Amino acid sequence: MPKLNAPDAAPNIEFEVDREHSGVRMVGCFTFILGALASYFTLAAIFPGGGLITIGAALVIAVGLTYGADYLTKTYWPSNRYIQFLGDMIRLVSGSQIQSEIDGGQNVNLLMWHFEAKRHPRVPKGWYVVANALEQDGEHIVSYSIVSPTDFEALPLSRLSVRYQRKKRRKDDGRDLKEAGAYRRIAQAEFQRGELGAELSQEDYFAYLDYLADTYTSWMPKDK
């Protein structure tokens, strides 16, 4: 089968994903708890009778220690997961294991969706989870990020992003067959996001979409 647009001149690059993986969050949680307790007992021993001031100071110190631990773990404890571009191939890898693989030189379907991130401790109220899936022959590479409503408007191809709702809809909700089929594909991709989704920083997510648009011009939609 002929290649659609083999990017011979494109550099081999990779995007690190899941920088704030479960290990980073675990270290942050333990650092805060232990830092708060250790700071409280230390300050209480130095300044007996400090009361609420001692508690407040201990919490401030614990927050500072947590930020420091967060920075160090993100720097020195990478997730070891990447989205790689190697020639025509687009891969989601974990260490030496290929978790998903797409041939960018063949036709690829792009799905884009978003929803409000609710009940999430790391996300301000009203912000969005924005996601996309590269789909080919049943294979998916799903990446996502978290953005504010203002940044969502500036997101490449935001006009194509479908607002996803997890609640089941009635069969007579007014969707035509084509729209219902597209929504089912997004629901399947959202399930894949929960299983093997690759979280990118907002900056990397924008750069990732821009790289796809610049490199795979035959199947990536135009931004305008």
Buried (B, 14 or more C-beta within 10 A) or exposed (E): EEEBBBBEEBEEBEBBBBBBBEEBBEBBEEBBEEBBEBBBEEBBEEEEEBEEEBBEBBBEBBBEBBEEBBEEBBEEEBBBBBBBBBEBBBBBBBEEEEBBBBBBBBEBEBBBBBBBBEEEEEBEEEBBBBBBBBBBEEBBBBBBBBBBEEBBEEBBBBEBBBEBEEEEEEEEEEEEEEEEEBBEBBEBBBEBBEEBBBBBBBEBBBBBBEBBBEBBEEBBEEEE
